[in-house]
Structures are given as C-alpha cells and as structure tokens.
C-alpha cells in the first residue's frame, strides 16, 4: 500500500482552525458514528470453540489516519496496553528483587508504577513522529510502535549486581545476606543513560550501512542467547524463587531453602509440588487462550494466564496484603530517586545491549509497517527506520533520567494489529493513556509486586522463551553457507558456554591491589566474558567483518548428485510394484517406499 501522503519532508497542509478542531471533537463524542461507528465488536470477543460456527466475514481495516470511533479506539488501546503489561512489569520486579539489588517493597512498587508511566509517555514519542527543525530527520515512526522496559538488560544487570556485592560496592550483612543497594541501581541506570548515546549516533547512519555491520547473522544468535540466559531466572521463580531460597540441595530442606522466606505467606521449600503446580496453571491458561480464545484473548493470553494464577494463589493463601495496604493511592516519576553514576565494568555490556536494541527496533518497525499495510522499502520506509532508531536511543537516554532501565520497541503489538486489523494511531494514543492510568494508581503496582514468584515464573518462562524463539526466527533468515555456519558456531559456542558455566572466567585475573581503575578494567573484562549474549555479539561482529564472503556451498539446482542418481530407477521400481499390486487385487503395505514417493 502506498503511504506517500506522509512525506519525508512534509508539505505545509492547511492548518485547521480551533473552531474546526472543536467541531470535529464534538462530533466524535456526541454522534453514534463518532462514538461507536458500525464496527463488529462481537468479532473481538467471539471465542474459537469447536462447536461454534466460524464467521466468514472479516473485520474492516483501519489505516494510520482513517476515521476510528472513540469506543473502538479505547477498546483496542486497552488491548494493546494489556498485551504490553507483562513485558513492562517483569524487568523492574526482577531487578528490584532478590536476583537484583534487593530494594525495599515500596521501592519496587515505585519502579513498577514508573515503568508503566514512562512507557506510556515515551510510546507517544514513537507514535507521534516529530520532525527535527531544518533537517531531513525525525524522532519516532508515526506508527503504533510502542516501547517497554527491555529484557535485554536483565542478564547484564544481574551479573553486574552480583559483582557489586562481591566487591563491596553494594552492602552485605555479617551473615552474608545482601542488603538493599539503591546505589547499585543508580549506577545501572546512570551508565545506561550514557551508553544510549551510541544508539542515538548510529541512528544517523544509512539503514543499509547498519545492516552491513549488524546483519541478522549478528543479531539472531545474540537475541537467542538473551532469551536462553533469561529462562534460568524464570524457571527458578517457577519452582519457588530465584533469590536467597534458591539453594536447596538434597531431599531435606533447610531454613535457607524456604520460599519466599521463613514466616512468609504459604512458605514452602524451593521446588515443592505446590509451587510447580501454581506456575503450571499460568502456563496452561496461556495455551488454552491461544487455542480457544477470541482475538482479544489471544493477544492478552499472558496477562490472562497471570490473572488465573493470581486468583488461585489468592484463594490458597500465597498472597500477602501488607504491601498493598501500605502502598500510597497514587505515584508518579521522581517520587523516589537513585544516585546516578557510571559503573565502568558494565559499559561494554551495555553498549552491546544498545546495539541489540537498535537491531530489534529495525526488525520490529519493519514488521509494524508490514502489518499496517505500508511500504517496507524506499525513502519513506528508511525515514521511518531512522526516526524509530533515534527515538529508541532517545528513549533509552530519557528512561535513565526518569529512573527506569533501558527501553525497547515491543514486537507483540504487531500481533494485536494483525488480529484486530487496526493500525490507527488513535488506538496507540489510547494505549499510552491506559498505561499512564495503570502507573499513576500505585495500588495496582503494589498488587503486581505482591504476585508470588511461582506465578511470575510461569509467565516469565513463556515470555523469555519467546525472546529466544525470536532470535531463532532471525537466524532462519540467514542463508546457511559454510561461512555463516562457521560464524554462528564460533559465536554461539562461547555464548552457550558462558551462559551454562557463568563463573568460568572468575579466576583469570588474580589482581587484588588498591588500583581501583585497574580493578574496574579487569571487572569489565570478566563481566563481558561471563555475559553470554555480549560475548556472542562481539565475536559475531568481528567474524562477520573479518571473514570474506565465499561462493555458495549449497547444492546447485538441477545438479546431478549421489542423492539424486537413483531417482529414475526408484520411480520405475515403484510403478512396477503398484502394477503388480493392482493385478493381484491386494494392497501394498505402506513403508519407506511411501516416503520416497512423496519426495519424488
């Protein structure tokens, strides 16, 4: 579809007067056509049950700027917000918890609320597409390109926090218990703010140059390793928790293996059957929604799974109301702050994070253009890519100043666009509105923070696996020549190794002097080498530039090979068997010959 009216350097459209704008708003909110329209709302809520007749009628498609009824915009915006919810709340809950910097419950509630608010505000930047004065550049895509807190930063952050506690940067009690470390969280977001400048600078490169330096051969294995490294955290939570209680050895539980803690609500040893079943209820609900759910249920299946798990957990005593009761009624940005600083050892890993976020943004924007029925090549498309990458880097810079970890362009909303056939920006703005509302009312965030670890684990295991599958999908677009197979093998062998044995590089450097700069340099090398996806990214980038392209090593089409040499004889033999079978009036027992026939 040609979207040429949206020019790279926009023409000057006739300005709408205040009276004309007020009249349009009045019509939208006071007429049936403006409020409800003639949309088939039953389409969104009709489940896919075996005994129900499926309608052959398809819903109308709403383009970027087409008329969209107010009710439908709010409904679809709410659907977009729900599809983002699980992805937005997961990183702050993990990083503020025992696997992160052990923040107090009120600090964790603040981070969840602020994540929702910041994602709502900065998604509007991507959707709006602001022209930079007297330049051919934009900030934003002008599409429903929403942003959320990135999973990519979690493995870097958890590794950095473990290092901070080990080196004394973060405090520990006399018995070794990790104490709250807001200083460590401030170092993470401060360093992330500085590293976001890399993505901002790269956004001004031509898209074809970006694809040359960071092709799918680099980003595919990197994203796959990110997902794989995250699954460990999700699975540990599924069994009870990924913090201090994740220490059970043998069949006899100890006090340290009681989750969530001794005296906590429905405390049990890590790995108990009750925990496994609670997480499984979430996982099964997601599958049921995908098989039998209506369009709106399919796009919100993860949230519905979380809801079912929370209902079961609440009915069986796994919830604690203390945090919800003590939470304030409302919250906003900067209600709590953290001391910003730059932590040297995580600079290189975070630079790798922003390279990954940039390539994710390019892929997600391309997919959004495709499902929105817009061009996926040409100058306008390149301009959308430039604006989207610039906004992604700009959002990363702003998010740190707004006390939140780096953001990324979310891909799951493309599924909502495809299901609902609505690419209209009004639905995107409605999504931003609902995210703001969810974030401002902090009782909602407090309820999310109180979710038991097994319920959260059942959800996050699914989400993190989806990240790994996204990486595999990217790899599938790469032609499997000998050169590409070699690069993938070399890069992923180190990445898998560092992910499976994360302490393999702990004892390489033995320096224990007082030179903090030297110690910080060694810590940076250790952190990169023990972060599987960062190691994979750097190795893949180097080999992709270092190894020259070779001729294709695949079998040429029509080439006579050993595999094809006996094809003609096989066909003749099978025809003789069929004729003999027909003459005898019997059936030939099906075996391997059927497979050969299908191949022929």
Legacy VTK file of the C-alpha trace (Angstrom):
# vtk DataFile Version 3.0
C-alpha trace
ASCII
DATASET POLYDATA
POINTS 600 float
0.000 0.000 0.000
1.323 3.441 -0.900
1.597 5.699 2.107
3.037 8.584 0.118
0.903 11.338 1.714
3.166 11.006 4.745
6.163 12.798 3.222
9.769 12.657 4.430
9.904 16.456 4.494
6.243 17.269 4.988
4.420 19.743 2.879
2.517 22.509 4.600
-1.059 21.260 4.958
-3.789 23.792 5.536
-3.934 24.484 9.250
-7.168 23.553 10.956
-8.706 26.360 12.893
-9.588 25.983 16.557
-13.264 26.067 15.643
-12.858 23.275 13.097
-10.978 21.111 15.617
-13.588 21.735 18.321
-16.365 20.824 15.887
-14.627 17.538 14.979
-14.198 16.650 18.660
-17.836 17.486 19.378
-18.950 15.231 16.538
-16.701 12.390 17.758
-18.177 12.440 21.268
-21.823 13.299 20.551
-22.769 11.224 17.499
-23.232 7.496 17.102
-20.843 7.404 14.154
-18.164 9.208 16.168
-18.623 7.211 19.369
-19.454 3.674 18.212
-19.404 3.516 14.409
-20.510 0.317 12.657
-17.684 -1.992 13.753
-18.473 -5.647 14.507
-17.463 -5.625 18.192
-18.554 -9.253 18.607
-15.578 -10.212 16.390
-13.143 -9.270 19.171
-14.891 -11.318 21.853
-16.088 -14.440 19.991
-14.101 -17.459 21.242
-12.760 -20.132 18.912
-14.704 -23.105 20.297
-15.017 -26.355 18.302
-18.853 -26.357 18.228
-19.204 -22.707 17.183
-19.596 -21.823 13.528
-16.843 -19.547 12.334
-17.868 -16.330 10.639
-16.565 -15.803 7.115
-16.840 -12.062 7.494
-13.612 -10.170 8.161
-13.303 -7.000 10.197
-12.576 -3.753 8.310
-9.000 -2.460 8.246
-8.268 0.922 9.836
-5.217 2.666 8.378
-2.992 5.214 10.088
-5.260 8.234 9.727
-8.661 6.763 8.897
-11.726 7.611 10.978
-11.855 5.433 14.102
-14.800 5.512 16.548
-13.904 6.634 20.068
-15.169 3.455 21.743
-13.208 1.233 19.361
-10.038 3.328 19.838
-10.341 2.962 23.620
-11.082 -0.764 23.401
-8.190 -1.526 21.049
-5.884 0.770 23.016
-6.738 -1.153 26.184
-5.984 -4.379 24.331
-2.559 -3.017 23.303
-1.880 -1.963 26.913
-2.797 -5.411 28.254
-0.580 -7.138 25.682
2.344 -4.978 26.907
1.644 -5.237 30.621
3.520 -8.448 31.410
6.586 -7.343 29.466
6.705 -3.927 31.132
6.393 -5.078 34.756
8.741 -8.085 34.606
12.173 -6.333 34.405
11.612 -3.929 37.338
10.220 -6.743 39.520
13.252 -8.947 38.793
15.866 -6.188 39.132
14.350 -4.853 42.369
14.022 -8.338 43.853
16.436 -10.823 45.367
18.026 -11.565 41.990
18.797 -7.852 41.635
19.528 -5.137 44.206
17.112 -6.276 46.967
15.214 -2.990 47.123
12.529 -2.396 49.730
8.947 -3.290 48.690
7.950 0.375 48.394
10.902 0.990 46.046
9.895 -1.996 43.908
6.318 -0.690 43.758
7.625 2.712 42.664
9.690 1.149 39.862
6.709 -0.823 38.528
4.467 2.281 38.606
7.112 4.446 36.982
7.818 1.837 34.287
4.162 1.965 33.236
4.116 5.783 33.265
7.396 6.197 31.378
6.447 3.572 28.774
3.141 5.386 28.206
4.844 8.759 27.755
7.716 7.572 25.563
5.478 5.342 23.419
3.703 8.569 22.448
7.054 9.881 21.168
7.390 6.901 18.812
3.784 7.147 17.663
3.814 10.918 17.042
6.872 11.168 14.707
8.300 14.639 15.364
10.226 16.402 12.597
13.609 17.864 13.621
13.642 21.501 12.532
15.551 22.272 9.296
16.770 18.679 8.866
15.526 15.626 6.976
15.431 13.684 10.240
12.584 12.602 12.517
12.098 11.310 16.031
9.558 8.466 16.000
7.982 6.236 13.385
4.442 7.592 13.161
3.153 4.022 13.642
1.844 2.043 16.610
5.450 1.407 17.692
5.097 1.151 21.456
8.019 0.797 23.868
8.527 -1.112 27.100
11.265 -1.979 29.567
13.764 -4.248 27.856
14.528 -7.831 28.863
17.949 -7.464 27.239
19.377 -5.556 30.184
18.430 -8.222 32.773
21.386 -10.627 32.276
23.844 -7.714 32.273
22.255 -6.162 35.365
22.067 -9.378 37.395
25.704 -10.169 36.588
26.760 -6.627 37.485
24.822 -6.653 40.760
26.413 -9.964 41.771
29.805 -8.414 41.063
28.903 -5.275 43.052
28.024 -7.348 46.111
31.166 -9.451 45.702
33.473 -6.407 45.506
31.809 -4.462 48.330
30.240 -1.825 46.065
26.878 -2.963 47.468
26.491 -3.752 51.188
26.063 -7.179 52.736
25.188 -8.172 56.316
27.575 -10.005 58.617
25.919 -13.328 57.750
26.328 -12.676 54.013
22.743 -11.518 53.364
22.572 -8.995 50.534
21.196 -5.664 51.742
19.240 -3.106 49.641
21.545 -1.340 47.178
19.923 1.741 45.605
23.455 2.901 44.770
23.879 -0.124 42.501
20.587 0.523 40.731
21.583 4.166 40.243
24.870 3.009 38.693
22.942 0.797 36.257
20.558 3.488 35.009
23.302 6.153 35.007
25.583 4.008 32.860
22.654 3.103 30.615
21.896 6.793 30.066
25.453 7.436 28.850
25.574 4.318 26.658
22.299 5.328 24.960
24.327 7.948 23.077
25.698 5.110 20.910
22.262 4.242 19.528
21.468 7.921 19.006
24.642 8.348 16.923
24.042 5.147 14.954
20.527 6.327 14.049
22.046 8.883 11.651
23.778 6.164 9.614
22.092 4.914 6.465
19.977 1.791 7.126
21.952 -0.227 4.560
25.163 0.552 6.480
23.577 -0.534 9.746
22.501 -3.804 8.168
26.030 -4.351 6.854
27.648 -4.034 10.292
24.807 -5.623 12.267
23.085 -8.155 9.977
20.777 -10.968 11.148
23.895 -13.136 11.363
24.925 -10.989 14.350
21.584 -10.102 15.944
19.969 -13.557 15.606
22.358 -15.519 17.845
22.613 -12.554 20.226
18.846 -12.387 20.801
18.700 -16.184 21.126
21.348 -16.147 23.878
19.490 -13.341 25.678
16.338 -15.463 25.831
18.199 -18.597 26.898
20.026 -16.782 29.706
16.727 -15.349 30.980
14.914 -18.686 31.063
17.006 -19.805 34.055
15.605 -16.945 36.141
12.034 -17.681 35.032
12.324 -21.400 35.788
13.878 -20.756 39.200
10.960 -18.473 40.075
8.513 -21.114 38.832
9.922 -23.536 41.423
9.683 -21.002 44.262
12.101 -18.120 43.746
15.419 -17.083 42.216
16.785 -15.277 45.265
18.274 -16.492 48.529
15.926 -19.511 48.778
17.331 -20.947 45.537
19.867 -23.047 47.476
18.132 -26.359 48.133
20.356 -29.431 47.972
19.060 -32.941 48.528
15.648 -34.041 49.718
15.891 -32.475 53.175
15.039 -28.750 53.031
16.848 -26.232 55.226
15.730 -22.859 56.563
17.624 -21.150 53.733
15.599 -23.043 51.101
12.198 -21.869 52.360
10.452 -19.624 49.809
9.589 -16.783 49.861
11.100 -16.723 53.396
10.606 -18.298 56.787
7.318 -16.926 58.112
6.216 -15.688 54.648
2.784 -16.409 53.181
2.406 -20.145 52.478
6.154 -20.730 52.890
7.439 -23.980 51.369
10.819 -25.433 50.382
12.096 -24.481 46.946
10.913 -26.920 44.293
7.786 -28.029 46.156
4.997 -29.568 44.085
2.631 -26.763 45.134
4.919 -24.168 43.554
5.297 -26.201 40.354
1.518 -26.594 40.056
0.884 -22.908 40.663
3.228 -21.895 37.846
1.803 -24.636 35.627
-1.694 -23.134 35.996
-0.381 -19.952 34.359
1.339 -21.832 31.561
-1.693 -23.997 30.757
-4.015 -20.967 30.737
-1.803 -19.297 28.119
-2.067 -22.387 25.906
-5.856 -22.653 26.343
-6.310 -18.957 25.433
-4.263 -19.466 22.285
-6.319 -22.487 21.221
-9.846 -21.454 22.168
-9.673 -17.729 22.878
-11.218 -14.837 21.000
-8.913 -12.368 19.185
-8.726 -10.125 22.242
-7.960 -13.122 24.492
-5.187 -14.372 22.219
-3.351 -11.066 22.261
-3.735 -10.864 26.072
-3.142 -14.558 26.805
-0.093 -13.921 29.001
-1.989 -11.420 31.158
-4.964 -13.802 31.428
-2.599 -16.594 32.487
-1.166 -14.275 35.131
-4.690 -13.408 36.286
-5.725 -17.065 36.649
-2.529 -17.821 38.571
-3.141 -14.864 40.884
-6.739 -15.985 41.549
-5.567 -19.488 42.502
-2.708 -18.072 44.603
-5.054 -15.679 46.388
-7.579 -18.422 47.135
-4.894 -20.708 48.579
-3.056 -18.166 50.747
0.048 -17.311 48.741
-0.590 -13.539 48.721
0.422 -11.003 51.357
-1.774 -7.893 51.591
0.641 -5.867 53.709
2.415 -4.256 50.757
-0.851 -3.424 49.002
-2.407 -1.903 52.129
0.644 0.248 52.863
1.070 1.497 49.292
0.050 5.109 48.567
-3.017 5.761 46.446
-1.038 7.437 43.643
2.523 7.693 42.393
4.498 9.467 39.682
8.000 9.941 38.306
10.726 11.051 40.776
8.673 10.254 43.874
11.787 8.216 44.667
15.241 8.813 43.213
18.521 6.918 42.978
22.105 8.289 42.962
23.219 8.268 39.315
26.778 7.217 38.500
28.765 5.436 35.799
29.923 1.931 36.695
32.834 1.142 34.387
32.580 -2.661 34.225
29.126 -2.576 32.610
29.913 -0.021 29.886
30.904 -2.615 27.264
27.988 -4.981 28.012
25.507 -2.091 27.886
26.941 -0.921 24.554
26.192 -4.432 23.275
22.690 -4.091 24.746
22.028 -0.916 22.761
23.313 -2.477 19.551
20.839 -5.319 20.088
18.036 -2.860 20.913
18.750 -0.943 17.713
18.552 -4.037 15.531
15.415 -5.187 17.366
13.880 -1.779 16.657
14.680 -2.069 12.934
13.069 -5.517 12.757
10.018 -4.503 14.789
9.440 -1.309 12.777
9.686 -3.296 9.541
7.098 -5.752 10.865
4.840 -2.876 12.001
4.976 -1.315 8.531
4.105 -4.682 7.022
1.058 -5.380 9.220
-0.004 -1.727 8.867
-0.052 -2.156 5.064
2.667 0.415 4.466
5.740 0.261 2.260
8.724 -1.729 3.555
11.263 -0.222 1.192
12.083 3.169 -0.262
12.904 6.585 1.156
9.862 6.897 3.365
10.484 3.494 4.933
14.155 4.393 5.520
12.983 7.602 7.165
10.715 5.644 9.488
13.633 3.370 10.405
15.853 6.390 11.119
13.170 8.059 13.227
12.401 4.861 15.111
16.043 4.106 15.954
16.643 7.723 17.011
13.550 7.640 19.235
14.687 4.291 20.665
18.055 5.761 21.648
16.450 8.995 22.872
14.012 6.976 24.981
16.913 4.994 26.441
18.607 8.231 27.462
15.433 9.676 28.962
14.453 6.465 30.744
17.597 6.552 32.876
16.914 10.142 33.867
13.352 9.036 34.709
14.738 6.254 36.991
13.963 3.350 34.628
16.236 0.854 32.858
16.615 0.975 29.024
13.512 0.585 26.868
12.973 -1.334 23.646
10.419 -1.298 20.849
7.886 -4.043 21.595
7.043 -6.629 18.940
3.937 -8.225 20.473
1.784 -5.254 19.474
2.287 -6.207 15.827
0.245 -9.305 16.617
-2.533 -7.105 18.011
-2.524 -5.008 14.819
-2.723 -8.143 12.670
-5.530 -9.678 14.773
-7.674 -6.550 15.067
-6.829 -5.100 11.615
-6.316 -1.693 13.176
-3.115 0.300 12.584
-4.692 3.622 13.529
-2.592 5.957 15.675
-5.621 6.805 17.831
-5.512 3.247 19.223
-1.826 3.813 20.018
-2.555 7.019 21.911
-5.345 5.245 23.821
-2.799 2.575 24.776
-0.494 5.288 26.158
-3.414 6.715 28.153
-4.189 3.366 29.805
-0.527 2.762 30.665
-0.426 6.156 32.382
-3.566 5.357 34.378
-2.198 1.967 35.457
1.056 3.572 36.582
-0.382 6.524 38.444
-2.633 4.367 40.649
0.117 2.711 42.668
-2.195 0.214 44.406
-2.204 -1.560 41.039
1.614 -1.656 41.001
1.648 -2.878 44.619
-0.631 -5.783 43.650
1.722 -6.670 40.792
4.767 -6.626 43.093
2.941 -8.942 45.540
2.469 -11.646 42.878
4.016 -14.899 44.173
7.237 -15.996 42.476
5.796 -19.271 41.040
3.009 -17.345 39.271
5.515 -14.844 37.939
7.824 -17.695 36.920
5.135 -19.463 34.906
4.562 -16.240 32.970
8.188 -15.136 32.549
9.364 -18.567 31.400
6.932 -18.259 28.494
7.957 -14.658 27.758
11.682 -15.379 27.919
11.271 -18.396 25.664
9.504 -16.114 23.187
12.643 -13.947 23.170
14.799 -16.973 22.317
12.385 -18.045 19.565
12.558 -14.517 18.098
16.305 -14.958 17.820
15.879 -18.333 16.097
13.452 -16.714 13.653
16.067 -14.078 12.823
18.705 -16.792 12.307
16.318 -18.608 9.936
16.545 -15.667 7.517
20.312 -16.218 7.135
21.454 -18.430 4.217
23.300 -21.384 5.734
26.502 -21.182 3.732
29.715 -22.618 5.126
30.913 -19.147 6.186
27.689 -18.321 8.019
27.587 -21.703 9.754
31.155 -21.162 10.917
30.365 -17.708 12.331
27.254 -18.990 14.123
29.175 -21.950 15.552
32.094 -19.853 16.796
29.922 -17.118 18.291
27.327 -19.368 19.902
29.841 -21.878 21.286
31.310 -19.161 23.508
27.876 -17.725 24.271
26.379 -21.066 25.277
29.439 -21.893 27.352
29.358 -18.608 29.269
25.605 -18.994 29.847
25.836 -22.577 31.136
29.001 -22.029 33.214
28.733 -18.350 34.217
31.729 -18.378 36.580
34.210 -19.789 34.045
36.186 -16.526 33.895
36.207 -15.712 37.630
39.773 -16.783 38.307
41.597 -15.498 35.231
42.717 -12.237 36.880
44.297 -12.506 40.328
44.965 -8.812 40.951
43.986 -7.671 44.463
45.785 -4.339 44.753
44.469 -0.867 45.576
44.339 0.480 41.998
40.549 0.820 41.525
40.866 1.788 37.845
42.859 -1.364 37.100
40.462 -3.490 39.146
37.498 -1.932 37.333
39.096 -2.714 33.963
39.551 -6.359 34.941
35.967 -6.490 36.252
34.702 -5.174 32.907
36.519 -7.931 31.004
35.196 -10.577 33.395
31.627 -9.291 33.090
31.749 -9.281 29.270
33.231 -12.787 29.166
30.611 -14.105 31.595
27.679 -12.469 29.774
26.876 -14.997 27.067
24.994 -12.750 24.656
27.620 -9.961 24.838
30.374 -12.450 24.058
28.335 -13.831 21.166
27.628 -10.343 19.799
31.246 -9.193 19.803
32.551 -12.435 18.280
29.859 -12.435 15.567
30.528 -8.784 14.661
34.284 -9.414 14.394
33.996 -12.609 12.336
31.353 -11.139 10.049
33.739 -8.301 9.127
36.905 -10.430 9.177
35.837 -13.477 7.153
35.289 -12.713 3.496
32.265 -13.936 1.563
32.726 -17.197 -0.334
30.790 -18.879 -3.106
27.665 -20.773 -2.117
28.411 -24.276 -0.915
24.813 -25.475 -1.272
23.810 -27.957 -3.948
23.027 -26.092 -7.151
19.547 -26.561 -8.529
19.411 -29.333 -11.086
22.926 -30.589 -10.278
23.362 -34.382 -10.555
24.481 -35.729 -7.157
24.648 -39.072 -5.391
21.361 -38.299 -3.659
19.559 -37.929 -6.997
21.381 -40.550 -9.074
18.872 -43.364 -8.477
15.677 -41.309 -8.719
14.654 -42.605 -12.156
15.224 -46.252 -11.184
13.294 -45.742 -7.930
10.304 -44.331 -9.804
10.285 -47.237 -12.272
10.533 -49.786 -9.463
7.651 -48.180 -7.569
5.448 -48.199 -10.709
6.124 -51.946 -11.171
5.112 -52.577 -7.527
1.876 -50.618 -7.990
1.006 -52.505 -11.210
1.720 -55.842 -9.531
-0.436 -54.821 -6.562
-3.302 -53.836 -8.861
-3.077 -57.107 -10.775
-3.189 -59.131 -7.538
-6.142 -57.086 -6.204
-4.310 -56.537 -2.926
-2.820 -53.609 -1.057
0.844 -52.980 -0.699
1.889 -52.456 2.863
2.953 -48.865 3.289
6.524 -48.388 4.387
9.558 -46.416 3.447
8.530 -46.512 -0.208
5.736 -44.028 0.532
8.224 -41.576 1.864
10.397 -41.931 -1.209
7.377 -41.408 -3.477
6.426 -38.220 -1.640
9.954 -36.922 -2.025
9.940 -37.704 -5.730
LINES 1 601
600 0 1 2 3 4 5 6 7 8 9 10 11 12 13 14 15 16 17 18 19 20 21 22 23 24 25 26 27 28 29 30 31 32 33 34 35 36 37 38 39 40 41 42 43 44 45 46 47 48 49 50 51 52 53 54 55 56 57 58 59 60 61 62 63 64 65 66 67 68 69 70 71 72 73 74 75 76 77 78 79 80 81 82 83 84 85 86 87 88 89 90 91 92 93 94 95 96 97 98 99 100 101 102 103 104 105 106 107 108 109 110 111 112 113 114 115 116 117 118 119 120 121 122 123 124 125 126 127 128 129 130 131 132 133 134 135 136 137 138 139 140 141 142 143 144 145 146 147 148 149 150 151 152 153 154 155 156 157 158 159 160 161 162 163 164 165 166 167 168 169 170 171 172 173 174 175 176 177 178 179 180 181 182 183 184 185 186 187 188 189 190 191 192 193 194 195 196 197 198 199 200 201 202 203 204 205 206 207 208 209 210 211 212 213 214 215 216 217 218 219 220 221 222 223 224 225 226 227 228 229 230 231 232 233 234 235 236 237 238 239 240 241 242 243 244 245 246 247 248 249 250 251 252 253 254 255 256 257 258 259 260 261 262 263 264 265 266 267 268 269 270 271 272 273 274 275 276 277 278 279 280 281 282 283 284 285 286 287 288 289 290 291 292 293 294 295 296 297 298 299 300 301 302 303 304 305 306 307 308 309 310 311 312 313 314 315 316 317 318 319 320 321 322 323 324 325 326 327 328 329 330 331 332 333 334 335 336 337 338 339 340 341 342 343 344 345 346 347 348 349 350 351 352 353 354 355 356 357 358 359 360 361 362 363 364 365 366 367 368 369 370 371 372 373 374 375 376 377 378 379 380 381 382 383 384 385 386 387 388 389 390 391 392 393 394 395 396 397 398 399 400 401 402 403 404 405 406 407 408 409 410 411 412 413 414 415 416 417 418 419 420 421 422 423 424 425 426 427 428 429 430 431 432 433 434 435 436 437 438 439 440 441 442 443 444 445 446 447 448 449 450 451 452 453 454 455 456 457 458 459 460 461 462 463 464 465 466 467 468 469 470 471 472 473 474 475 476 477 478 479 480 481 482 483 484 485 486 487 488 489 490 491 492 493 494 495 496 497 498 499 500 501 502 503 504 505 506 507 508 509 510 511 512 513 514 515 516 517 518 519 520 521 522 523 524 525 526 527 528 529 530 531 532 533 534 535 536 537 538 539 540 541 542 543 544 545 546 547 548 549 550 551 552 553 554 555 556 557 558 559 560 561 562 563 564 565 566 567 568 569 570 571 572 573 574 575 576 577 578 579 580 581 582 583 584 585 586 587 588 589 590 591 592 593 594 595 596 597 598 599
